[in-house]
Amino acid sequence: HFLDWWKKSEKVLLSINTDDVGLFSCDLSSEIYDLAQAFDLSCDDIIDIQRQAIQSAFHPDKERLRSLFEKTLLSSAKKDTAKRARLN
């Protein structure tokens, strides 16, 4: 079970990937959802995994990727807060 070693090691980076959307009729969002459901992962777990994916990416500007990811998270959190406030 990957959670046994993933949560216990700072050296193991995990990323969720998908291959050949046309052939397998899947996308990254669906793969993340399926993994979260199968292993009862929290939203914080998924966010941590996505941060690890950025850290392990073959990209020349990982800092920019991290910044975009964090800005997107912040924006999403603000929208969620505003939506909850409207519902109450």
ROLO-516564 format. One record per residue: residue in three letters; z, x, y of N, C-alpha, C in turn. Coordinates in Angstrom, 1 decimal. Layout:
residues N
[atom 'ALA' [Z X Y] [Z X Y] [Z X Y]];
...
//
This chain:
residues 88
[atom 'HIS' [0.0 0.9 -1.2] [0.0 0.0 0.0] [0.0 0.9 1.2]];
[atom 'PHE' [-1.0 0.7 2.1] [-1.1 1.7 3.2] [0.0 1.6 4.2]];
[atom 'LEU' [0.7 0.5 4.3] [1.8 0.4 5.2] [3.0 1.3 4.8]];
[atom 'ASP' [3.1 1.6 3.5] [4.2 2.5 3.1] [4.1 3.9 3.7]];
[atom 'TRP' [2.8 4.4 3.8] [2.7 5.8 4.4] [2.3 5.7 5.8]];
[atom 'TRP' [1.6 4.7 6.3] [1.2 4.6 7.7] [2.3 4.6 8.6]];
[atom 'LYS' [3.3 3.8 8.4] [4.4 3.6 9.3] [5.4 4.8 9.2]];
[atom 'LYS' [5.3 5.6 8.2] [6.3 6.7 8.0] [5.7 8.0 8.5]];
[atom 'SER' [4.5 8.1 8.8] [3.9 9.3 9.2] [3.3 9.3 10.6]];
[atom 'GLU' [3.5 10.3 11.4] [2.9 10.4 12.7] [1.6 11.2 12.5]];
[atom 'LYS' [1.3 11.8 11.4] [0.1 12.6 11.1] [-1.0 11.7 10.6]];
[atom 'VAL' [-0.8 10.6 10.1] [-1.8 9.7 9.5] [-2.3 8.7 10.6]];
[atom 'LEU' [-3.5 8.8 11.0] [-4.1 7.9 12.0] [-4.9 6.9 11.2]];
[atom 'LEU' [-4.8 5.7 11.6] [-5.5 4.6 10.9] [-6.5 3.9 11.9]];
[atom 'SER' [-7.6 3.6 11.4] [-8.6 2.8 12.2] [-9.2 1.8 11.3]];
[atom 'ILE' [-9.6 0.7 11.9] [-10.2 -0.4 11.2] [-11.7 -0.4 11.5]];
[atom 'ASN' [-12.5 -0.4 10.5] [-14.0 -0.3 10.8] [-14.7 -1.3 10.0]];
[atom 'THR' [-16.0 -1.5 10.4] [-16.9 -2.4 9.6] [-18.2 -1.7 9.5]];
[atom 'ASP' [-19.0 -2.1 8.5] [-20.2 -1.4 8.2] [-21.3 -2.4 8.0]];
[atom 'ASP' [-22.4 -2.2 8.7] [-23.6 -3.0 8.5] [-23.4 -4.5 8.6]];
[atom 'VAL' [-23.2 -4.9 9.9] [-22.9 -6.3 10.2] [-23.9 -7.3 9.6]];
[atom 'GLY' [-25.2 -6.9 9.6] [-26.3 -7.7 9.1] [-26.2 -7.9 7.6]];
[atom 'LEU' [-25.8 -6.9 6.9] [-25.8 -7.0 5.4] [-24.5 -7.7 4.9]];
[atom 'PHE' [-23.4 -7.5 5.6] [-22.1 -8.0 5.1] [-21.6 -9.2 5.9]];
[atom 'SER' [-22.3 -9.6 6.9] [-22.0 -10.8 7.7] [-20.5 -10.7 8.2]];
[atom 'CYS' [-20.1 -9.5 8.7] [-18.8 -9.4 9.2] [-18.8 -8.7 10.5]];
[atom 'ASP' [-17.8 -8.8 11.3] [-17.7 -8.0 12.5] [-16.3 -7.4 12.6]];
[atom 'LEU' [-16.1 -6.6 13.6] [-14.8 -5.9 13.7] [-13.6 -6.9 13.9]];
[atom 'SER' [-13.8 -7.9 14.7] [-12.8 -8.8 15.0] [-12.4 -9.5 13.7]];
[atom 'SER' [-13.3 -9.9 12.9] [-13.0 -10.5 11.6] [-12.3 -9.6 10.6]];
[atom 'GLU' [-12.7 -8.3 10.6] [-12.0 -7.3 9.8] [-10.6 -7.2 10.2]];
[atom 'ILE' [-10.3 -7.1 11.5] [-9.0 -6.9 12.0] [-8.2 -8.2 11.7]];
[atom 'TYR' [-8.7 -9.3 11.8] [-8.0 -10.6 11.5] [-7.7 -10.6 10.0]];
[atom 'ASP' [-8.6 -10.3 9.1] [-8.4 -10.3 7.7] [-7.3 -9.3 7.3]];
[atom 'LEU' [-7.3 -8.1 7.9] [-6.3 -7.1 7.6] [-4.9 -7.6 8.0]];
[atom 'ALA' [-4.9 -8.2 9.2] [-3.6 -8.7 9.7] [-3.1 -9.8 8.8]];
[atom 'GLN' [-3.9 -10.6 8.4] [-3.5 -11.7 7.5] [-3.0 -11.2 6.1]];
[atom 'ALA' [-3.8 -10.3 5.6] [-3.5 -9.7 4.2] [-2.2 -8.9 4.2]];
[atom 'PHE' [-1.9 -8.2 5.2] [-0.8 -7.4 5.2] [0.3 -7.8 6.2]];
[atom 'ASP' [0.2 -9.0 6.7] [1.2 -9.6 7.6] [1.5 -8.7 8.8]];
[atom 'LEU' [0.5 -8.2 9.4] [0.6 -7.3 10.5] [0.9 -8.1 11.8]];
[atom 'SER' [1.7 -7.5 12.6] [2.0 -8.1 13.9] [1.0 -7.7 15.0]];
[atom 'CYS' [1.0 -8.4 16.1] [0.1 -8.1 17.2] [0.4 -6.6 17.6]];
[atom 'ASP' [1.6 -6.2 17.7] [2.0 -4.8 18.0] [1.4 -3.8 17.0]];
[atom 'ASP' [1.4 -4.2 15.7] [0.8 -3.3 14.7] [-0.7 -3.1 15.0]];
[atom 'ILE' [-1.4 -4.2 15.3] [-2.8 -4.2 15.5] [-3.1 -3.3 16.8]];
[atom 'ILE' [-2.3 -3.5 17.8] [-2.5 -2.7 19.0] [-2.3 -1.2 18.7]];
[atom 'ASP' [-1.3 -0.9 17.9] [-1.0 0.5 17.6] [-2.1 1.0 16.8]];
[atom 'ILE' [-2.7 0.3 15.8] [-3.8 0.7 15.0] [-5.0 1.0 15.9]];
[atom 'GLN' [-5.3 0.1 16.9] [-6.4 0.3 17.8] [-6.2 1.5 18.7]];
[atom 'ARG' [-5.0 1.8 19.1] [-4.7 3.0 19.8] [-5.0 4.3 19.0]];
[atom 'GLN' [-4.6 4.2 17.7] [-4.9 5.3 16.8] [-6.4 5.5 16.6]];
[atom 'ALA' [-7.1 4.4 16.5] [-8.5 4.5 16.4] [-9.2 5.2 17.6]];
[atom 'ILE' [-8.7 5.0 18.8] [-9.2 5.7 19.9] [-8.8 7.1 19.8]];
[atom 'GLN' [-7.6 7.4 19.4] [-7.2 8.8 19.3] [-8.0 9.6 18.3]];
[atom 'SER' [-8.5 8.9 17.2] [-9.3 9.6 16.2] [-10.8 9.5 16.4]];
[atom 'ALA' [-11.2 8.8 17.5] [-12.6 8.6 17.7] [-13.4 9.9 18.0]];
[atom 'PHE' [-14.6 10.0 17.7] [-15.5 11.1 18.1] [-16.1 10.7 19.4]];
[atom 'HIS' [-15.4 10.8 20.4] [-15.9 10.4 21.8] [-15.5 11.5 22.7]];
[atom 'PRO' [-16.4 11.9 23.6] [-16.1 13.0 24.5] [-15.1 12.6 25.6]];
[atom 'ASP' [-14.8 11.3 25.9] [-13.9 10.9 26.9] [-12.9 9.9 26.4]];
[atom 'LYS' [-12.0 10.4 25.5] [-11.0 9.5 24.9] [-10.0 9.0 26.0]];
[atom 'GLU' [-9.8 9.7 27.0] [-8.8 9.3 28.0] [-9.4 8.0 28.7]];
[atom 'ARG' [-10.7 8.0 28.9] [-11.4 6.8 29.5] [-11.3 5.6 28.6]];
[atom 'LEU' [-11.5 5.9 27.3] [-11.4 4.8 26.3] [-9.9 4.2 26.3]];
[atom 'ARG' [-9.0 5.1 26.3] [-7.6 4.7 26.4] [-7.3 3.9 27.6]];
[atom 'SER' [-7.8 4.3 28.7] [-7.6 3.6 30.0] [-8.2 2.2 29.9]];
[atom 'LEU' [-9.4 2.1 29.4] [-10.1 0.8 29.3] [-9.3 -0.1 28.4]];
[atom 'PHE' [-8.8 0.4 27.3] [-8.1 -0.4 26.3] [-6.8 -0.9 26.9]];
[atom 'GLU' [-6.1 0.0 27.6] [-4.8 -0.4 28.2] [-5.0 -1.4 29.4]];
[atom 'LYS' [-6.1 -1.3 30.1] [-6.4 -2.2 31.2] [-6.7 -3.6 30.6]];
[atom 'THR' [-7.5 -3.6 29.5] [-7.8 -4.8 28.8] [-6.6 -5.5 28.3]];
[atom 'LEU' [-5.7 -4.7 27.7] [-4.4 -5.3 27.2] [-3.6 -5.9 28.4]];
[atom 'LEU' [-3.5 -5.2 29.5] [-2.7 -5.7 30.6] [-3.4 -7.0 31.2]];
[atom 'SER' [-4.7 -7.0 31.3] [-5.4 -8.2 31.8] [-5.1 -9.4 30.8]];
[atom 'SER' [-5.2 -9.1 29.5] [-5.0 -10.2 28.6] [-3.6 -10.7 28.6]];
[atom 'ALA' [-2.6 -9.8 28.8] [-1.2 -10.2 28.9] [-1.0 -11.1 30.1]];
[atom 'LYS' [-1.6 -10.7 31.2] [-1.4 -11.5 32.5] [-2.0 -12.9 32.3]];
[atom 'LYS' [-3.2 -13.0 31.6] [-3.8 -14.3 31.4] [-3.0 -15.2 30.5]];
[atom 'ASP' [-2.4 -14.6 29.5] [-1.5 -15.3 28.5] [-0.3 -15.8 29.3]];
[atom 'THR' [0.3 -15.0 30.2] [1.5 -15.4 30.9] [1.1 -16.5 31.9]];
[atom 'ALA' [0.0 -16.5 32.5] [-0.4 -17.5 33.4] [-0.7 -18.8 32.7]];
[atom 'LYS' [-1.3 -18.7 31.5] [-1.6 -19.9 30.7] [-0.3 -20.6 30.2]];
[atom 'ARG' [0.7 -19.8 29.8] [2.0 -20.3 29.4] [2.7 -21.0 30.6]];
[atom 'ALA' [2.6 -20.4 31.7] [3.2 -21.0 32.9] [2.6 -22.4 33.2]];
[atom 'ARG' [1.3 -22.5 33.1] [0.6 -23.8 33.3] [1.0 -24.8 32.3]];
[atom 'LEU' [1.3 -24.4 31.1] [1.6 -25.4 30.0] [3.1 -25.9 30.2]];
[atom 'ASN' [3.9 -25.1 30.8] [5.3 -25.5 31.0] [5.4 -26.3 32.2]];
//
